């Protein structure tokens, strides 16, 4: 399964999720949690707790994969080089641009 999304669109989605973090005590838990990634039609959905961001994308994706929020935020500091970011899930691993890590998949 894979999703292809423009780099700027991907980074804007992560920035918008990061901007929705709660203030005070809940901030640490929010940022140490996960972002769920799923897709409906040609829309990718990134969600962290109750904050949700959608963006146009292409691909073939079923279910939900969890990505640690801190990993996603790190991509804001060192963004993927390619104009199109490919998010792939195969055999328990999530590949996001140059990163490859273990991930949970739920159908």
Buried (B, 14 or more C-beta within 10 A) or exposed (E): BBBBBBBEBBBBBBBBBBEBBBEEEEEEEBBEBBBBBBBEEEEBBBBBBEBEBBBEBBBEBEBBBBBBBEBBBEBEEEBBEEEBBBBBBEEEEBBBBEBEEEBBBEE
